[in-house]
Amino acid sequence: MIKRLFFALPGPRPVQIVLAAAILTVALVALMFVYDWMGNNLLDSGGTIS
């Protein structure tokens, strides 16, 4: 599946590599922000029980 997505990117091979790296970077940064939001808003903060 990932191989098909990579070959579906436009342009010659060097352009495909740069596009794939950029897409992967954006996806990882977005995932980091989602995990950070979940940790701050949905999960236990680890504080004391009152």
C-alpha atoms as one frame of an Amber mdcrd trajectory, in Angstrom:
protein
   0.000   0.000   0.000   2.748   2.477   0.907   4.654   1.561  -2.243   1.573
   2.342  -4.363   1.125   5.682  -2.580   4.775   6.554  -3.168   4.600   5.711
  -6.876   1.377   7.756  -7.171   3.233  10.929  -6.193   3.831  13.281  -9.139
   7.195  13.986 -10.731  10.473  12.164 -11.220  12.025  10.001  -8.487  13.968
  12.798  -6.658  10.784  14.896  -6.469   8.828  11.898  -5.191  11.418  11.365
  -2.441  11.267  15.010  -1.358   7.451  14.987  -1.393   7.317  11.752   0.597
   9.729  13.160   3.198   7.698  16.368   3.484   4.401  14.485   3.828   5.914
  12.175   6.453   7.288  15.146   8.422   3.924  16.933   8.391   2.133  13.730
   9.454   4.529  13.139  12.365   4.229  16.744  13.574   0.426  16.529  13.388
   0.521  13.243  15.313   2.718  14.862  17.978   0.214  17.700  18.401  -2.688
  15.242  18.627  -0.894  13.216  21.306  -0.006  16.389  23.195  -3.633  17.565
  23.071  -4.880  14.171  24.230  -2.384  14.155  27.080  -3.413  17.607  28.257
  -7.178  17.301  27.837  -8.258  13.693  27.962  -5.796  11.781  30.114  -5.101
  11.949  33.821  -2.652  14.697  34.727  -1.052  12.541  37.426  -1.753  15.102
  40.135  -2.795  14.417  43.698  -6.262  13.176  44.534  -8.321  15.773  46.349
